[in-house]
Amino acid sequence: MRIRIKYINGNRFRRFIMTSAQRIGQTKNHLNDINVFPVADSDTGTNLAITMNNIVNEVQDYQKNSFEEMIQRIAKAALMGARGNSGAILAQFFQGLAEATRGMSRLTTIAFSRAAVKAAEQATMAIANPREGTIITVMKDWAHYTNKLAHKTPDFVELFKKSLKKAKVSLLETPNKLAILKKAGVVDAGAEGFVNLLEGIVDFIEYGKLRTLNSNQEQYLIHSREKIASSSRRKVKFRYCTECLIEGKELDKELIRKRLAGLGDSEVIAGSDEQIRVHIHTNQPDFVISQVGSMGQIIETKIDDMWEQTGSINKKAKKRRICLVTDTTCDLPEDLIKKYHIKLVPIAVHVDQESFLDRINISTREVIGYLEKPNHHVTTSQPPYQYFEDVYQQAGQESEAIISIHISGKLSGTYQAACVASKKSQYKDKIQVIDARTSTVALGLLILKAADLIDEGLEMDKIIKKLEHHIEKSKLFVSIPTLKYLVRSGRLDKIKGLIGSMMHLKPVISLNREGAFEEAAKVIGYQRLLDKTLELASQFAESVKNPCFGIAHIQDIKLAQWYQKELKARFPGAGTYIAEGSPALSVHIGKGGTAIAVMGE
């Protein structure tokens, strides 16, 4: 006897979505391969998978029969986890579905199809310049077809199976509507992702589970990845894929759209009047985020360099043997980061209710500007593990192995976030995460040592062993000219800070073997502070063989150059580099603060 489904409620729809997420997970690499529009950055499948997985995490244990309650939770989870163009559009589709089904505990085919039409319309309205031949086209064609079909059948089994066929026909037409797809010989990746979502639903209805893909199943790939990349190669006008999630009351999508006018393309503004996700390709990510941030509280930002991403697709170069990943507390000069192809995960810097990305959309100078005004509350926090997932995904495609080295786990949750992301990554077997048990230029020296060991051709296990040795043979000394920033950032008790300031005490901070803060010395007077920091660094350098130095400064290059000169006089031939301290470091030590790192054999 044929199964009939005459209504869907919350729990049924939850199971539909969970199997759809599995289906997209099965096809994400294929979707990445055929991704050429709007930018051939090979991430559409990954972005859709991240979006859908966030939904699954939120609803897998959420048992509600009410469709209204379930779709509200799904819509919010989609918006929170949305990544990329297609992820933001899909999030708006679910938001539209939620708004169109308020007060409904179960849906008939007619009620569902009407809501689907409204959801597709809202998804289209979220895009500043919607293009035919994309996910929007397939969404609209599918939704309007279900609306016609629903008046002929009360059965969801028939509705989804027949409408899936219509969606596949629409998908195969996308190359005829978008020239870049036709040139590359592919269908639109986002549109195929939406079809995959529908396939997951139909598989669950027919079989009660998702079937495993096999080589005979339909996949819309006409050419090889190499040929697709070659045919779709073009100059990307806007460099940064910029996303942020904003919360507030009575948020105005049209006002946001007006503020972003002329700042880029591929703009998607999805969500509700209380929570909005902004996606745009732009050359001014900092300005975009500041424009949006003034309208509510930014709770998440993400900025990807598409020039680097599309370059990694189009280059025919051999995979790198080992890729280095670290965080922005490493305080390495930009030329060294580029020389060794080091990938950075940004620390979050919070100013009042706004969130920024260290070294990306906020500078050290800007942080100092905020700190010098007493009415601003400035703090730092670890990156979410999803940032590491994105970096590991790209690094995994470009290299045979990954070494990810991060700020001490005693100082930040960054190391732990990296561990979580590495375990979730599809490349988990080739990622090695290391707690550097240090920070700033001491972390930078460790990264440079890792780069040298990689260039020497050492195997992964030998590199890790030598890095552990160098962690033991390194030391960091940070001079603190004033205690007020340590107090404001919460690193120092207010009473202790007040007493220390009254006594004009100036500490030199170091890190112990476990990577926790310890006081190396405290003096009275600024010049004594400089002399003591230099003395401590020199003493440690004398205790090791072949010392090298890293110097970080917060807007005091002359002081850094003085330290460099003094160290070279004491240790002729020792390597030394100078870098401006990161915005994250400046939050805690303020203008004029410096750090000297020493590493030896």
SVG drawing of the C-alpha trace seen along z (x, -y; Angstrom):
<svg xmlns="http://www.w3.org/2000/svg" viewBox="-7 -60 86 62">
<polyline fill="none" stroke="black" stroke-width="0.4" points="0.0,0.0 1.4,-3.4 2.2,-5.8 0.3,-9.0 1.2,-12.1 -1.7,-14.5 -0.1,-17.0 3.3,-17.9 4.0,-19.1 7.1,-20.2 8.6,-16.8 8.1,-15.6 9.6,-18.7 12.6,-18.4 13.3,-14.9 13.0,-16.3 15.6,-18.9 18.0,-16.6 18.0,-14.2 18.4,-17.2 21.5,-18.3 22.9,-14.8 22.3,-14.9 24.1,-18.3 26.9,-16.9 27.2,-14.1 27.4,-16.5 29.3,-19.4 32.6,-18.6 30.8,-18.3 29.1,-21.7 32.5,-23.2 33.8,-21.8 31.1,-23.4 31.0,-26.8 31.7,-29.5 29.1,-32.2 29.2,-34.9 32.9,-34.0 34.7,-30.8 36.0,-30.4 35.1,-26.8 33.1,-27.1 29.3,-26.9 29.0,-23.3 31.0,-24.0 28.9,-27.1 25.6,-25.3 26.8,-22.4 27.8,-24.7 24.4,-26.4 22.5,-23.1 24.7,-21.6 24.0,-24.5 20.2,-23.9 20.7,-20.2 22.6,-21.0 19.8,-23.2 16.8,-20.9 18.0,-17.3 16.9,-17.1 14.0,-19.6 10.8,-17.6 7.9,-19.9 4.8,-18.8 3.9,-22.4 5.2,-23.4 5.3,-27.1 7.6,-26.4 9.9,-24.1 10.2,-26.4 10.9,-29.4 13.8,-27.5 15.0,-26.4 14.9,-29.9 16.9,-31.3 19.5,-28.6 19.9,-29.0 20.5,-32.8 23.0,-32.2 24.9,-29.6 24.5,-31.0 27.7,-31.2 28.2,-32.6 25.8,-33.8 23.7,-30.6 23.7,-30.1 22.3,-33.6 19.6,-33.1 18.6,-29.8 18.4,-31.4 16.0,-34.0 13.9,-31.3 13.4,-29.6 12.7,-33.0 10.0,-33.6 8.6,-30.2 8.4,-30.9 6.7,-34.3 4.2,-32.8 3.2,-30.0 2.7,-31.9 0.0,-30.3 0.0,-27.0 0.7,-23.8 0.3,-21.6 0.2,-22.3 -1.8,-20.9 -0.2,-20.8 -2.1,-24.0 -0.9,-25.9 2.7,-24.7 2.8,-25.6 1.5,-29.1 4.1,-29.6 6.8,-28.2 5.8,-30.9 6.1,-33.7 9.4,-32.2 10.9,-32.2 9.7,-35.8 11.4,-36.9 14.6,-35.1 14.6,-37.0 13.9,-40.3 17.0,-39.7 19.3,-40.0 20.2,-43.5 20.6,-42.3 18.9,-38.9 20.1,-37.1 18.1,-34.5 19.9,-31.1 20.8,-30.9 19.3,-29.3 16.6,-32.0 15.3,-30.8 15.0,-27.1 13.4,-28.2 10.8,-30.2 10.1,-27.6 9.7,-24.9 7.5,-26.9 5.1,-28.1 4.9,-24.5 4.0,-23.2 1.3,-25.9 -0.3,-24.6 0.1,-21.0 -1.2,-21.4 -4.7,-22.2 -4.7,-18.8 -3.4,-16.6 -3.6,-16.6 -0.6,-14.2 2.9,-15.5 4.5,-12.4 3.1,-13.2 3.8,-16.9 7.5,-16.6 8.2,-13.8 6.6,-15.7 7.9,-19.1 11.5,-17.7 11.3,-16.7 10.3,-20.3 13.2,-21.7 15.6,-19.4 14.3,-20.6 14.8,-24.2 18.3,-23.4 19.3,-22.0 18.1,-25.3 20.4,-27.5 23.3,-27.5 20.9,-28.9 20.1,-31.8 23.6,-32.7 26.4,-32.9 29.3,-32.2 27.6,-28.8 27.3,-27.9 30.9,-28.8 32.1,-26.6 29.7,-23.8 28.0,-23.6 24.7,-24.3 24.6,-26.8 26.1,-25.3 23.7,-27.0 20.7,-25.9 21.9,-22.3 22.3,-22.6 18.7,-23.5 17.8,-20.5 19.9,-18.4 17.8,-19.6 14.6,-18.5 16.2,-15.2 16.9,-14.6 13.2,-15.1 12.1,-12.8 14.5,-10.1 13.2,-10.3 9.6,-10.1 10.3,-7.1 12.8,-5.1 12.7,-6.5 16.4,-7.4 18.9,-8.9 20.4,-6.6 24.1,-6.5 25.3,-8.2 26.6,-5.9 28.3,-6.5 25.1,-6.2 23.3,-9.0 22.8,-12.2 25.4,-14.9 25.4,-18.0 29.2,-18.3 30.1,-18.5 33.8,-19.3 36.7,-18.6 37.4,-21.1 40.6,-22.2 38.6,-23.0 35.9,-24.8 38.4,-26.9 40.1,-27.8 36.9,-28.8 35.5,-30.8 38.8,-32.6 38.2,-36.3 39.3,-39.3 37.4,-39.5 36.5,-43.1 35.8,-43.1 38.4,-41.4 36.7,-40.6 33.6,-38.4 32.3,-40.2 29.6,-38.8 28.2,-40.0 25.3,-39.1 23.5,-42.0 20.9,-42.0 18.6,-44.8 15.0,-46.0 13.1,-47.2 16.1,-46.6 15.6,-48.1 16.8,-46.1 16.2,-48.9 18.2,-51.3 21.0,-48.8 20.8,-48.4 21.0,-52.1 24.0,-52.4 25.8,-49.7 24.9,-51.1 28.0,-51.3 30.2,-49.4 30.3,-46.1 28.2,-43.4 26.7,-40.0 24.8,-41.7 22.3,-39.6 20.5,-41.0 18.6,-38.2 16.6,-37.9 14.0,-39.6 13.5,-43.0 15.4,-41.6 18.3,-39.7 19.9,-40.3 22.7,-38.7 24.6,-40.9 26.6,-39.3 28.5,-41.5 31.6,-41.4 33.5,-44.6 36.9,-46.3 36.0,-48.1 35.1,-45.4 35.9,-47.7 33.6,-50.5 30.8,-48.0 30.9,-46.6 31.0,-50.1 28.0,-51.2 26.0,-48.1 27.3,-48.1 25.8,-51.5 22.3,-50.1 22.5,-47.3 24.8,-44.9 27.2,-42.9 27.6,-39.5 29.6,-37.8 31.8,-38.9 33.6,-36.9 35.9,-38.3 37.4,-36.1 40.1,-37.2 38.6,-36.1 41.7,-37.1 43.6,-34.4 40.7,-31.9 40.3,-32.2 44.0,-32.2 44.3,-28.9 41.7,-27.4 43.3,-28.8 46.9,-28.0 48.2,-24.7 51.0,-24.7 51.7,-21.5 50.2,-21.3 52.3,-22.7 53.7,-20.0 52.8,-21.6 50.6,-24.7 51.1,-26.9 48.1,-28.3 48.2,-30.6 46.2,-33.5 46.6,-37.2 48.3,-37.5 51.5,-36.2 52.7,-39.8 54.5,-38.8 55.3,-41.5 53.1,-41.2 56.1,-40.4 56.9,-37.3 53.3,-36.2 53.2,-36.4 56.7,-34.8 55.7,-31.7 52.1,-31.6 50.9,-31.6 47.2,-31.6 45.8,-33.8 42.6,-33.3 41.6,-36.7 41.0,-37.3 37.8,-39.2 38.1,-42.8 35.0,-44.2 34.4,-47.9 31.3,-48.6 28.6,-46.7 30.6,-46.3 32.8,-43.4 35.8,-43.7 38.4,-41.2 42.0,-41.8 44.2,-43.1 41.3,-42.9 38.8,-45.6 40.4,-47.3 43.9,-48.6 46.2,-49.1 45.9,-52.9 42.1,-52.7 42.2,-50.5 44.5,-53.1 42.1,-55.8 39.2,-54.0 41.4,-53.2 42.3,-56.9 38.7,-57.7 37.5,-56.5 33.9,-55.9 34.8,-53.0 34.8,-49.4 37.4,-47.5 38.0,-43.7 39.1,-40.7 37.8,-37.2 38.6,-34.0 37.5,-33.4 34.5,-31.0 35.6,-27.5 33.8,-28.1 36.6,-30.5 39.1,-27.7 36.9,-25.4 37.0,-27.8 40.8,-28.2 41.3,-24.4 39.1,-23.8 41.1,-26.1 44.5,-24.9 43.4,-21.2 42.7,-21.8 46.1,-23.5 48.4,-21.3 49.2,-17.7 49.4,-18.6 48.6,-21.4 50.4,-22.7 48.2,-25.0 50.1,-26.9 48.3,-29.3 48.4,-31.6 48.7,-29.9 45.6,-28.0 46.0,-29.7 45.5,-33.1 42.7,-32.5 40.2,-29.9 41.7,-30.2 43.7,-27.0 40.7,-25.1 38.6,-26.5 41.3,-25.3 41.1,-21.8 37.3,-21.7 37.5,-22.8 40.3,-20.3 38.2,-17.4 35.2,-18.5 37.3,-19.1 37.2,-16.7 41.0,-17.0 41.3,-16.2 43.8,-13.4 46.3,-15.8 46.0,-18.7 48.3,-19.0 47.3,-21.7 49.9,-23.0 49.6,-25.1 52.5,-27.5 52.2,-28.4 53.1,-31.9 51.9,-34.9 52.8,-37.9 56.4,-37.9 57.3,-34.7 54.5,-33.0 55.8,-34.7 59.3,-33.3 57.9,-29.8 56.0,-30.2 59.1,-31.3 61.0,-28.3 58.3,-26.0 58.6,-27.6 62.4,-27.0 61.9,-23.3 59.4,-22.8 61.8,-24.3 64.5,-21.9 62.2,-19.0 61.7,-17.5 58.8,-15.1 55.8,-16.2 56.7,-14.3 60.2,-15.6 59.0,-19.2 56.5,-18.8 59.2,-17.4 61.6,-20.3 58.9,-22.9 58.2,-21.5 61.9,-21.9 61.9,-25.5 58.8,-26.3 60.9,-25.2 63.8,-27.4 61.9,-30.6 60.8,-33.4 58.7,-36.5 59.1,-39.8 56.4,-42.5 56.9,-46.0 53.8,-47.6 54.2,-51.5 50.8,-51.9 48.5,-49.5 45.3,-51.1 44.8,-49.0 45.4,-45.7 42.7,-46.8 40.3,-47.9 40.7,-44.7 40.1,-42.6 43.6,-41.1 44.4,-42.9 42.3,-43.4 41.2,-47.0 42.4,-47.4 45.9,-46.0 45.9,-48.3 45.0,-51.3 47.7,-50.6 50.3,-49.9 49.5,-53.1 49.7,-55.2 53.2,-53.7 54.2,-54.3 55.0,-50.6 55.7,-49.4 55.8,-45.6 57.6,-43.4 55.3,-40.4 56.4,-37.0 54.8,-33.6 55.6,-30.4 56.2,-26.9 52.4,-26.3 51.8,-29.5 50.2,-31.5 51.1,-35.1 53.8,-35.6 55.5,-38.8 59.2,-38.8 60.0,-42.1 58.5,-45.4 60.3,-48.8 59.6,-52.4 60.1,-54.8 59.8,-54.5 63.5,-54.3 64.0,-51.6 61.2,-49.7 63.0,-49.8 66.4,-48.8 64.9,-46.0 63.1,-44.5 66.3,-44.6 68.3,-43.1 65.8,-40.2 65.8,-39.5 69.6,-39.6 70.0,-37.3 67.7,-34.6 69.5,-35.0 72.8,-34.2 71.4,-31.0 70.6,-29.5 72.6,-28.9 72.1,-30.9 69.4,-33.3 67.1,-35.2 64.7,-38.0 61.3,-39.4 60.2,-42.9 56.6,-44.1 55.7,-47.7 52.4,-49.6 52.9,-52.7 56.4,-53.3 58.7,-52.3 61.6,-54.3 61.6,-52.3 61.5,-49.1 64.5,-50.3 66.4,-51.2 65.8,-47.7 67.0,-46.2 70.2,-48.3 71.0,-47.3 70.4,-43.6 72.5,-43.6 75.4,-45.2 75.1,-42.4 74.5,-39.5 76.2,-40.3 74.8,-38.2 71.6,-37.3 68.4,-37.6 65.9,-40.2 62.6,-41.4 60.3,-44.3 56.6,-44.3 53.8,-46.5 51.8,-44.8 48.4,-43.6 45.2,-45.4 44.5,-42.5 47.8,-43.1 47.3,-46.8 44.0,-46.3 46.0,-44.9 49.2,-46.9 48.3,-50.2 50.3,-52.7 54.1,-52.5 54.0,-48.9 56.6,-46.6 57.3,-42.9 60.7,-41.2 60.8,-37.5 63.9,-35.4 64.3,-31.9 67.4,-29.7 68.7,-26.2"/>
</svg>
